[in-house]
Amino acid sequence: MQNDELLRLENLSIDYKVKDGYLSAVHDVSFSIDRGEIFAIVGESGCGKSTIAHSVMNLLPGGNERIDGKILFKGQDLRMLTKKEMERIRGRHIGMIFQNPLDSLNPVYKTGRQVEEAILLDGVDRHEAWERVIQLYENVRMPDARERANSFPHEMSGGMRQRVMIAMMLSRNPELLIADEPTTALDVTIEAQILEILKELKNTHKTSIMLITHNFGLVAEIADRIAVMYAGEIVECGDVFEIFKDARHPYTRLLMKALPGAAQQEGRLQTIEGTVPRILSKDAGCRFSNRCPYVQERCRGESPHDVSVSDSHAYRCFLAEYPVEKV
């Protein structure tokens, strides 16, 4: 393991028990995140992004899943830890911002007290803990920090609640921050401010960030590397500039063409025909084969392996073996 590597997933697969077998939510996912790096996972809703995040935090709903592979944090497999050991990792070493802050905050407690609770876990004096709450609110650019610390969640806007969640996660200075759709339902002005906060975390505290999103605009703005997911698999992964300049997987290319900026000359947005398939763990073949414009018979019965474009760029497709033009 490299000295600057913080998190590594090795061949992670997660299946859920259903009536007719096991539904494959995540399949053979491998990637690493270095210290001080923003790593983005992009894909459609339901592709497995949040499942990966919850598996890292060991917060998957219990009793219905089957998990294979390794989740290594600083060389230690998180899947091998006891419940008590994992509780010492959460918050202190790995923090997570969930999709909907209103669902994550207790509606009957003032927001500042909820952030303070995390700080008190480290044995800090209550007065000092409260002052740290105010400082954290100011760090995340909360207007009227002291007043807002005494506000209930329902008294705050969506952007303010998201700032509370970021402050809560920062309260114990985690090494890795998982941000699951951190700007969902926020207007573009607030979204820009949240992104600026995340960039400051990386630059000032060398915090590593796993950014989960379906928004390529966010990725282009702050990410260092990107993984594109489809139906539970990472189909392309690499340096963000390299992927935006030279995407190789047909799904990634079609996503790029669906961006509003790419469609300005054509006058309409590109769409991807078909729907995401329901994958059972026993199913073989490329998961994008039912929607791919370049599908071959081989694609329907054989799963492709990773093809390296460079040291920092790889994709999972048979396309490299066929002399065809770009999508």
C-alpha contacts under 8 A as a table, 3 or more apart, distances in Angstrom:
res1	aa1	res2	aa2	distance
1	M	5	E	6.72
1	M	75	G	7.27
2	Q	5	E	5.32
4	D	34	D	5.38
4	D	35	R	5.45
5	E	8	R	7.53
5	E	32	S	6.99
5	E	33	I	6.05
5	E	34	D	4.16
5	E	35	R	6.02
5	E	74	K	7.12
6	L	32	S	7.50
6	L	33	I	5.83
6	L	34	D	5.15
6	L	35	R	5.68
6	L	73	F	5.84
6	L	74	K	5.08
6	L	75	G	7.89
6	L	176	L	7.88
6	L	208	S	7.98
7	L	32	S	5.47
7	L	33	I	5.15
7	L	34	D	6.90
7	L	71	I	7.43
7	L	72	L	5.67
7	L	73	F	4.61
7	L	74	K	6.23
7	L	75	G	7.81
8	R	30	S	7.32
8	R	31	F	5.82
8	R	32	S	4.16
8	R	33	I	6.44
8	R	70	K	7.95
8	R	71	I	6.05
8	R	72	L	5.03
8	R	73	F	6.55
9	L	12	L	6.28
9	L	29	V	6.88
9	L	30	S	4.86
9	L	31	F	5.36
9	L	32	S	6.24
9	L	69	G	7.58
9	L	70	K	5.76
9	L	71	I	4.73
9	L	72	L	6.20
10	E	28	D	7.70
10	E	29	V	6.63
10	E	30	S	4.63
10	E	31	F	6.95
10	E	69	G	5.64
10	E	70	K	5.03
10	E	71	I	6.56
10	E	72	L	7.94
11	N	27	H	7.53
11	N	28	D	4.24
11	N	29	V	4.94
11	N	30	S	5.16
11	N	68	D	7.42
11	N	69	G	4.92
11	N	70	K	6.80
12	L	26	V	7.12
12	L	27	H	6.41
12	L	28	D	5.02
12	L	29	V	4.87
12	L	30	S	6.51
12	L	67	I	7.31
12	L	68	D	5.66
12	L	69	G	4.24
12	L	70	K	6.12
12	L	71	I	7.48
13	S	24	S	7.73
13	S	25	A	7.65
13	S	26	V	4.97
13	S	27	H	4.32
13	S	28	D	5.17
13	S	29	V	6.63
13	S	67	I	5.71
13	S	68	D	5.13
13	S	69	G	6.30
14	I	24	S	6.35
14	I	25	A	5.67
14	I	26	V	4.89
14	I	27	H	6.50
14	I	65	E	6.65
14	I	66	R	5.66
14	I	67	I	4.62
14	I	68	D	6.60
15	D	22	Y	5.67
15	D	23	L	5.31
15	D	24	S	4.49
15	D	25	A	5.54
15	D	26	V	6.85
15	D	65	E	5.57
15	D	66	R	5.07
15	D	67	I	6.56
15	D	281	S	6.99
16	Y	22	Y	5.30
16	Y	23	L	5.06
16	Y	24	S	6.60
16	Y	25	A	7.03
16	Y	64	N	5.70
16	Y	65	E	4.48
16	Y	66	R	6.29
17	K	21	G	6.09
17	K	22	Y	4.56
17	K	23	L	6.30
17	K	64	N	5.56
17	K	65	E	6.26
17	K	66	R	7.74
18	V	21	G	5.36
18	V	22	Y	5.50
18	V	23	L	6.35
19	K	22	Y	7.98
21	G	280	L	6.99
21	G	281	S	7.88
22	Y	280	L	5.67
22	Y	281	S	5.74
23	L	278	R	7.53
23	L	279	I	6.00
23	L	280	L	4.57
23	L	281	S	5.91
24	S	27	H	6.56
24	S	232	G	7.02
24	S	279	I	5.61
24	S	280	L	5.35
24	S	281	S	4.98
25	A	47	C	7.26
25	A	48	G	5.66
25	A	51	T	7.48
25	A	231	A	7.21
25	A	232	G	5.15
25	A	279	I	7.90
26	V	29	V	6.91
26	V	47	C	7.94
26	V	48	G	5.71
26	V	51	T	7.49
26	V	52	I	7.46
26	V	231	A	7.59
26	V	232	G	4.04
26	V	233	E	6.13
27	H	232	G	5.50
27	H	233	E	5.38
28	D	69	G	7.88
28	D	233	E	6.77
29	V	233	E	6.18
29	V	234	I	6.22
33	I	37	E	6.58
33	I	38	I	7.85
33	I	39	F	6.51
33	I	208	S	7.32
33	I	210	M	7.84
34	D	37	E	5.48
34	D	208	S	6.84
35	R	175	E	7.77
35	R	206	K	6.54
35	R	207	T	6.63
35	R	208	S	5.22
36	G	202	K	5.37
36	G	203	N	7.36
36	G	205	H	7.88
36	G	206	K	4.18
36	G	207	T	4.92
36	G	208	S	4.46
36	G	209	I	7.53
37	E	202	K	6.95
37	E	206	K	7.75
37	E	207	T	7.32
37	E	208	S	4.89
37	E	209	I	6.30
37	E	223	A	7.89
37	E	224	D	6.39
38	I	202	K	7.49
38	I	208	S	5.89
38	I	209	I	4.68
38	I	210	M	6.03
38	I	211	L	6.86
38	I	222	I	7.16
38	I	223	A	5.00
38	I	224	D	5.38
38	I	225	R	6.82
39	F	208	S	7.95
39	F	209	I	6.18
39	F	210	M	4.99
39	F	211	L	5.99
39	F	223	A	5.84
39	F	224	D	6.03
39	F	225	R	5.04
39	F	226	I	5.80
39	F	227	A	7.74
40	A	210	M	5.85
40	A	211	L	4.51
40	A	212	I	5.80
40	A	213	T	7.26
40	A	219	V	6.40
40	A	223	A	5.99
40	A	224	D	7.79
40	A	225	R	6.29
40	A	226	I	4.70
40	A	227	A	6.18
41	I	49	K	6.61
41	I	210	M	7.40
41	I	211	L	6.18
41	I	212	I	4.93
41	I	213	T	6.35
41	I	226	I	5.91
41	I	227	A	4.83
41	I	228	V	6.00
41	I	229	M	6.94
42	V	49	K	7.47
42	V	212	I	6.29
42	V	213	T	5.26
42	V	214	H	5.08
42	V	215	N	7.19
42	V	216	F	7.37
42	V	226	I	7.21
42	V	227	A	6.17
42	V	228	V	4.91
42	V	229	M	5.98
43	G	47	C	6.22
43	G	49	K	7.31
43	G	213	T	7.02
43	G	214	H	5.15
43	G	228	V	5.83
43	G	229	M	4.95
43	G	230	Y	6.16
44	E	47	C	5.73
44	E	214	H	5.92
44	E	229	M	7.74
44	E	230	Y	7.16
45	S	48	G	7.92
45	S	214	H	7.37
46	G	49	K	7.45
46	G	231	A	7.43
47	C	229	M	6.34
47	C	230	Y	5.42
47	C	231	A	4.59
47	C	232	G	5.08
47	C	233	E	7.81
48	G	51	T	5.06
48	G	52	I	6.34
48	G	229	M	7.53
48	G	230	Y	7.98
48	G	231	A	6.93
48	G	232	G	4.96
48	G	233	E	7.90
49	K	52	I	5.42
49	K	53	A	6.62
49	K	212	I	6.41
49	K	229	M	7.43
49	K	232	G	7.84
50	S	53	A	4.92
50	S	54	H	6.12
50	S	180	D	6.79
50	S	212	I	7.24
51	T	54	H	5.19
51	T	55	S	6.07
51	T	60	L	7.32
52	I	55	S	5.08
52	I	56	V	6.36
53	A	56	V	5.30
53	A	57	M	6.57
53	A	178	I	6.91
53	A	180	D	7.59
54	H	57	M	5.08
54	H	58	N	5.89
54	H	59	L	4.97
54	H	60	L	5.54
55	S	58	N	4.70
55	S	59	L	6.02
55	S	60	L	5.81
56	V	59	L	7.74
56	V	71	I	6.66
56	V	78	L	7.36
57	M	90	R	6.81
57	M	94	I	7.56
58	N	78	L	7.85
58	N	79	R	7.56
58	N	86	M	7.61
60	L	65	E	7.99
61	P	64	N	7.13
61	P	65	E	7.73
62	G	65	E	6.84
70	K	77	D	6.16
70	K	78	L	7.79
70	K	79	R	6.99
71	I	76	Q	7.87
71	I	77	D	5.29
71	I	78	L	5.65
71	I	79	R	6.47
72	L	75	G	5.14
72	L	76	Q	4.99
72	L	77	D	4.35
72	L	78	L	6.08
73	F	76	Q	5.15
73	F	77	D	6.38
73	F	78	L	6.65
77	D	80	M	5.65
77	D	81	L	7.28
78	L	81	L	5.43
78	L	86	M	7.31
81	L	84	K	7.96
81	L	85	E	5.72
81	L	86	M	6.00
82	T	85	E	5.13
82	T	86	M	6.16
83	K	86	M	5.16
83	K	87	E	6.27
84	K	87	E	5.14
84	K	88	R	6.73
85	E	88	R	5.34
85	E	89	I	6.76
86	M	89	I	5.02
86	M	90	R	6.35
87	E	90	R	5.29
88	R	91	G	7.62
88	R	92	R	6.66
88	R	93	H	7.98
89	I	92	R	5.64
89	I	93	H	5.17
89	I	94	I	6.19
90	R	93	H	6.02
90	R	94	I	5.11
90	R	95	G	6.09
91	G	94	I	5.27
91	G	95	G	4.62
91	G	96	M	7.68
91	G	118	A	7.89
91	G	169	M	6.40
91	G	172	R	6.39
91	G	174	P	6.30
92	R	95	G	7.16
92	R	172	R	5.28
92	R	173	N	6.63
92	R	174	P	5.23
93	H	172	R	7.88
93	H	173	N	7.33
93	H	174	P	4.23
93	H	175	E	5.22
93	H	176	L	6.45
94	I	174	P	5.19
94	I	175	E	6.11
94	I	176	L	4.82
94	I	177	L	5.84
94	I	178	I	7.49
95	G	169	M	5.25
95	G	170	L	7.64
95	G	174	P	5.90
95	G	176	L	6.35
95	G	177	L	4.79
95	G	178	I	6.12
96	M	169	M	6.53
96	M	177	L	5.60
96	M	178	I	4.49
96	M	179	A	5.86
96	M	180	D	7.43
97	I	101	P	7.81
97	I	165	M	6.15
97	I	166	I	6.51
97	I	169	M	7.05
97	I	177	L	7.57
97	I	178	I	6.15
97	I	179	A	4.81
97	I	180	D	5.93
97	I	182	P	6.73
98	F	101	P	6.37
98	F	104	S	7.05
98	F	179	A	6.70
98	F	180	D	5.31
98	F	181	E	7.33
98	F	182	P	7.15
99	Q	179	A	8.00
99	Q	180	D	5.34
99	Q	181	E	5.27
99	Q	182	P	6.06
99	Q	184	T	7.05
100	N	103	D	5.57
100	N	104	S	6.64
100	N	184	T	7.90
101	P	104	S	4.91
101	P	105	L	6.20
101	P	158	G	7.68
101	P	161	R	5.90
101	P	162	Q	5.76
101	P	165	M	6.52
102	L	105	L	5.50
102	L	107	P	7.98
102	L	153	P	6.81
102	L	154	H	7.84
102	L	158	G	7.84
102	L	161	R	6.88
103	D	106	N	7.67
105	L	111	T	7.50
105	L	114	Q	7.74
105	L	153	P	6.81
106	N	109	Y	5.83
106	N	114	Q	7.79
106	N	153	P	7.55
107	P	110	K	7.74
107	P	152	F	6.53
107	P	153	P	5.81
107	P	154	H	6.95
108	V	152	F	7.02
109	Y	113	R	6.78
109	Y	114	Q	6.86
109	Y	152	F	6.23
109	Y	153	P	7.97
110	K	113	R	5.51
110	K	114	Q	6.68
110	K	149	A	6.83
110	K	150	N	5.47
110	K	151	S	5.25
110	K	152	F	4.41
110	K	153	P	6.92
111	T	114	Q	5.15
111	T	115	V	6.49
111	T	148	R	7.66
111	T	149	A	5.65
111	T	150	N	6.59
111	T	151	S	6.10
111	T	152	F	5.71
111	T	153	P	6.22
111	T	164	V	6.96
112	G	115	V	5.18
112	G	116	E	6.04
112	G	130	W	7.68
112	G	133	V	6.37
112	G	134	I	7.88
112	G	148	R	7.56
112	G	149	A	4.08
112	G	150	N	5.98
112	G	151	S	7.56
113	R	116	E	4.83
113	R	117	E	6.13
113	R	130	W	7.94
113	R	149	A	7.46
113	R	150	N	7.86
114	Q	117	E	5.22
114	Q	118	A	7.12
114	Q	168	M	7.71
115	V	118	A	5.60
115	V	119	I	6.89
115	V	133	V	6.50
115	V	164	V	7.55
115	V	167	A	7.09
115	V	168	M	4.84
115	V	171	S	7.18
116	E	119	I	5.11
116	E	120	L	6.22
116	E	129	A	5.91
116	E	130	W	6.07
116	E	133	V	6.10
117	E	120	L	5.20
117	E	121	L	6.71
118	A	121	L	5.46
118	A	122	D	7.76
118	A	168	M	7.00
118	A	171	S	6.79
118	A	172	R	7.25
119	I	122	D	5.87
119	I	123	G	7.64
119	I	124	V	6.67
119	I	129	A	6.04
119	I	171	S	5.98
119	I	172	R	6.42
120	L	123	G	5.27
120	L	124	V	5.23
120	L	125	D	7.21
120	L	126	R	6.92
120	L	129	A	6.56
121	L	124	V	7.43
124	V	128	E	6.70
124	V	129	A	6.00
125	D	128	E	5.29
125	D	129	A	5.98
126	R	129	A	4.90
126	R	130	W	6.20
127	H	130	W	5.25
127	H	131	E	6.46
128	E	131	E	5.19
128	E	132	R	6.23
129	A	132	R	5.04
129	A	133	V	6.32
130	W	133	V	4.96
130	W	134	I	6.54
131	E	134	I	5.14
131	E	135	Q	6.28
132	R	135	Q	4.89
132	R	136	L	6.02
132	R	171	S	7.99
133	V	136	L	5.04
133	V	137	Y	6.19
133	V	149	A	7.58
133	V	167	A	7.81
133	V	171	S	7.69
134	I	137	Y	5.08
134	I	138	E	6.29
134	I	145	A	5.95
134	I	146	R	5.80
134	I	149	A	6.96
135	Q	138	E	5.07
135	Q	139	N	6.12
136	L	139	N	4.86
136	L	140	V	6.33
136	L	167	A	5.52
136	L	170	L	7.65
136	L	171	S	7.11
137	Y	140	V	5.32
137	Y	141	R	6.33
137	Y	142	M	5.21
137	Y	145	A	5.43
137	Y	146	R	7.98
137	Y	149	A	7.65
137	Y	163	R	7.49
137	Y	164	V	7.16
137	Y	167	A	6.25
138	E	141	R	4.88
138	E	142	M	5.46
138	E	143	P	7.57
138	E	145	A	5.87
139	N	142	M	7.52
139	N	167	A	7.95
140	V	163	R	5.99
140	V	166	I	7.37
140	V	167	A	6.56
140	V	197	I	6.34
141	R	163	R	7.79
142	M	145	A	5.35
142	M	148	R	7.69
142	M	160	M	6.70
142	M	163	R	6.82
143	P	148	R	7.56
144	D	147	E	5.48
144	D	148	R	6.06
145	A	148	R	5.17
145	A	149	A	6.10
146	R	149	A	5.22
146	R	150	N	6.92
147	E	150	N	5.44
147	E	151	S	6.78
148	R	151	S	4.89
148	R	156	M	7.90
151	S	155	E	6.18
151	S	156	M	7.27
152	F	155	E	5.42
152	F	156	M	7.14
153	P	156	M	5.53
153	P	161	R	6.63
154	H	157	S	7.73
156	M	160	M	5.81
156	M	161	R	6.24
157	S	160	M	5.19
157	S	161	R	6.27
158	G	161	R	5.15
158	G	162	Q	6.21
158	G	185	A	7.74
158	G	186	L	6.68
159	G	162	Q	5.09
159	G	163	R	6.31
159	G	186	L	6.37
159	G	190	I	6.12
159	G	191	E	7.99
160	M	163	R	4.99
160	M	164	V	6.32
161	R	164	V	4.94
161	R	165	M	6.39
162	Q	165	M	5.10
162	Q	166	I	6.31
162	Q	182	P	7.28
163	R	166	I	5.03
163	R	167	A	6.05
163	R	194	I	7.62
164	V	167	A	5.02
164	V	168	M	6.08
165	M	168	M	5.00
165	M	169	M	6.24
166	I	169	M	5.14
166	I	170	L	6.12
167	A	170	L	5.04
167	A	171	S	6.01
168	M	171	S	5.21
168	M	172	R	7.97
169	M	172	R	6.79
169	M	173	N	7.50
169	M	174	P	7.29
169	M	177	L	7.57
170	L	173	N	4.99
170	L	174	P	6.50
174	P	177	L	6.59
174	P	207	T	7.32
175	E	206	K	7.91
175	E	207	T	5.34
175	E	208	S	6.19
176	L	207	T	5.94
176	L	208	S	4.72
176	L	209	I	5.74
176	L	210	M	7.50
177	L	207	T	7.05
177	L	208	S	6.16
177	L	209	I	4.77
177	L	210	M	6.28
178	I	209	I	5.74
178	I	210	M	4.70
178	I	211	L	6.20
178	I	212	I	7.68
179	A	182	P	5.57
179	A	209	I	7.00
179	A	210	M	6.05
179	A	211	L	4.95
179	A	212	I	6.07
180	D	211	L	6.27
180	D	212	I	4.76
180	D	213	T	6.77
181	E	184	T	5.59
181	E	211	L	7.31
181	E	212	I	5.49
181	E	213	T	4.99
181	E	214	H	7.84
182	P	194	I	7.84
183	T	186	L	5.47
183	T	191	E	5.49
183	T	194	I	7.18
186	L	190	I	6.14
186	L	191	E	5.88
187	D	190	I	5.58
187	D	191	E	6.03
188	V	191	E	4.84
188	V	192	A	6.12
189	T	192	A	5.29
189	T	193	Q	6.56
190	I	193	Q	5.04
190	I	194	I	6.26
191	E	194	I	5.18
191	E	195	L	6.26
192	A	195	L	5.14
192	A	196	E	6.23
193	Q	196	E	5.04
193	Q	197	I	6.37
194	I	197	I	5.10
194	I	198	L	6.42
195	L	198	L	5.09
195	L	199	K	6.25
195	L	218	L	7.81
195	L	222	I	7.28
196	E	199	K	5.09
196	E	200	E	6.21
197	I	200	E	5.10
197	I	201	L	6.36
198	L	201	L	5.11
198	L	202	K	6.55
199	K	202	K	5.19
199	K	203	N	6.24
199	K	222	I	6.73
200	E	203	N	5.06
200	E	204	T	5.60
200	E	205	H	7.71
201	L	204	T	5.42
201	L	205	H	5.34
201	L	206	K	6.53
201	L	207	T	5.69
202	K	205	H	5.77
202	K	206	K	4.55
202	K	207	T	4.73
202	K	208	S	6.41
202	K	209	I	7.57
203	N	206	K	5.59
203	N	207	T	7.72
204	T	207	T	7.98
211	L	223	A	7.97
213	T	216	F	7.81
213	T	218	L	7.81
215	N	218	L	5.62
215	N	219	V	6.81
216	F	219	V	4.96
216	F	220	A	6.18
216	F	259	L	7.97
217	G	220	A	5.25
217	G	221	E	6.25
218	L	221	E	5.07
218	L	222	I	6.43
218	L	223	A	7.64
219	V	222	I	5.73
219	V	223	A	5.02
219	V	226	I	7.43
219	V	240	V	7.65
220	A	223	A	6.26
220	A	240	V	7.03
223	A	226	I	6.91
223	A	240	V	6.67
224	D	239	D	6.25
224	D	240	V	5.73
225	R	237	C	7.48
225	R	238	G	5.54
225	R	239	D	4.38
225	R	240	V	4.74
226	I	237	C	5.65
226	I	238	G	5.65
226	I	239	D	6.31
226	I	240	V	5.50
226	I	243	I	7.85
227	A	234	I	6.26
227	A	235	V	7.63
227	A	236	E	5.85
227	A	237	C	4.25
227	A	238	G	6.66
228	V	234	I	5.58
228	V	235	V	5.85
228	V	236	E	5.27
228	V	237	C	6.23
228	V	252	T	6.99
229	M	232	G	6.39
229	M	233	E	5.39
229	M	234	I	4.34
229	M	235	V	5.78
229	M	236	E	7.40
230	Y	233	E	5.39
230	Y	234	I	6.39
230	Y	235	V	6.54
230	Y	287	R	7.67
230	Y	288	F	7.52
231	A	276	V	6.58
231	A	277	P	7.31
231	A	279	I	7.62
231	A	287	R	6.63
231	A	288	F	7.95
234	I	237	C	7.04
234	I	316	R	7.66
235	V	249	H	6.82
235	V	251	Y	7.98
235	V	315	Y	5.45
235	V	316	R	4.97
235	V	317	C	7.52
236	E	248	R	7.64
236	E	249	H	6.42
236	E	252	T	7.39
236	E	313	H	7.59
236	E	314	A	5.79
236	E	315	Y	4.05
236	E	316	R	6.28
237	C	243	I	7.75
237	C	312	S	7.85
237	C	313	H	5.74
237	C	314	A	5.55
237	C	315	Y	6.31
238	G	242	E	6.92
238	G	243	I	6.35
238	G	312	S	5.04
238	G	313	H	4.00
238	G	314	A	6.35
239	D	242	E	5.26
239	D	243	I	6.24
239	D	312	S	5.93
239	D	313	H	6.41
240	V	243	I	5.28
240	V	244	F	6.18
241	F	244	F	5.23
241	F	245	K	6.03
242	E	245	K	5.14
242	E	246	D	5.76
242	E	247	A	7.38
242	E	313	H	7.38
243	I	246	D	5.15
243	I	247	A	4.65
243	I	248	R	7.75
243	I	313	H	7.56
244	F	247	A	6.03
244	F	256	M	7.84
247	A	252	T	6.20
247	A	253	R	5.81
248	R	252	T	7.02
248	R	253	R	6.78
248	R	315	Y	6.78
249	H	252	T	5.32
249	H	253	R	6.31
249	H	315	Y	6.13
249	H	316	R	7.09
249	H	317	C	6.52
249	H	319	L	7.65
250	P	253	R	5.08
250	P	254	L	6.14
250	P	292	C	6.75
250	P	293	P	7.84
250	P	294	Y	7.95
250	P	327	V	6.53
251	Y	254	L	5.16
251	Y	255	L	6.18
251	Y	288	F	7.49
251	Y	292	C	7.39
252	T	255	L	5.05
252	T	256	M	6.23
253	R	256	M	5.07
253	R	257	K	6.35
253	R	327	V	6.53
254	L	257	K	5.05
254	L	258	A	6.26
254	L	270	Q	7.41
254	L	271	T	7.65
254	L	272	I	6.82
254	L	327	V	7.01
255	L	258	A	5.01
255	L	259	L	6.77
256	M	259	L	5.49
256	M	262	A	7.12
257	K	262	A	5.48
257	K	263	A	6.64
257	K	269	L	7.53
257	K	270	Q	5.76
258	A	262	A	6.85
258	A	263	A	6.84
258	A	269	L	5.40
258	A	270	Q	4.48
258	A	271	T	6.20
259	L	262	A	5.37
259	L	263	A	6.57
259	L	269	L	7.10
259	L	270	Q	7.79
260	P	263	A	5.22
260	P	264	Q	6.52
260	P	269	L	6.40
261	G	264	Q	5.52
262	A	265	Q	7.40
263	A	266	E	5.27
263	A	267	G	5.94
263	A	268	R	5.69
263	A	269	L	5.29
263	A	270	Q	6.93
264	Q	267	G	5.24
264	Q	268	R	7.07
266	E	269	L	7.84
272	I	291	R	7.17
273	E	291	R	6.02
274	G	290	N	7.19
274	G	291	R	5.61
275	T	291	R	7.41
276	V	288	F	7.82
277	P	287	R	7.27
277	P	290	N	7.91
279	I	283	D	6.49
279	I	287	R	7.79
280	L	283	D	5.47
284	A	300	R	7.29
284	A	301	G	5.57
284	A	302	E	5.94
284	A	303	S	6.15
285	G	289	S	7.55
285	G	298	R	7.80
285	G	299	C	5.50
285	G	300	R	4.54
285	G	301	G	4.29
285	G	302	E	4.19
285	G	303	S	4.33
285	G	304	P	7.49
286	C	289	S	5.35
286	C	299	C	5.34
286	C	300	R	6.06
286	C	301	G	7.50
286	C	302	E	6.61
286	C	303	S	4.97
286	C	304	P	6.37
286	C	317	C	7.87
287	R	290	N	7.43
288	F	291	R	5.65
288	F	292	C	5.88
289	S	292	C	5.16
289	S	295	V	5.63
289	S	299	C	6.13
289	S	300	R	6.20
290	N	295	V	7.70
292	C	295	V	5.41
293	P	327	V	7.77
294	Y	319	L	7.61
295	V	299	C	6.18
295	V	300	R	7.92
296	Q	299	C	5.30
296	Q	300	R	7.25
297	E	300	R	5.63
297	E	301	G	7.23
298	R	301	G	5.63
298	R	302	E	5.83
299	C	302	E	5.51
299	C	303	S	6.77
299	C	304	P	7.46
299	C	318	F	7.46
300	R	303	S	7.95
304	P	316	R	5.82
304	P	317	C	5.24
304	P	318	F	5.96
305	H	316	R	5.35
305	H	317	C	6.60
305	H	318	F	7.85
306	D	314	A	6.23
306	D	315	Y	5.33
306	D	316	R	4.28
306	D	317	C	6.86
307	V	314	A	5.39
307	V	315	Y	5.32
307	V	316	R	5.96
307	V	317	C	7.12
307	V	320	A	7.71
308	S	311	D	7.14
308	S	313	H	6.13
308	S	314	A	4.28
308	S	315	Y	6.67
309	V	312	S	7.76
309	V	313	H	5.33
309	V	314	A	5.39
309	V	315	Y	7.70
310	S	313	H	5.04
310	S	314	A	6.94
317	C	320	A	7.05
318	F	321	E	5.74
318	F	322	Y	7.34
319	L	322	Y	5.36
319	L	323	P	7.86
319	L	324	V	7.84
320	A	323	P	7.40
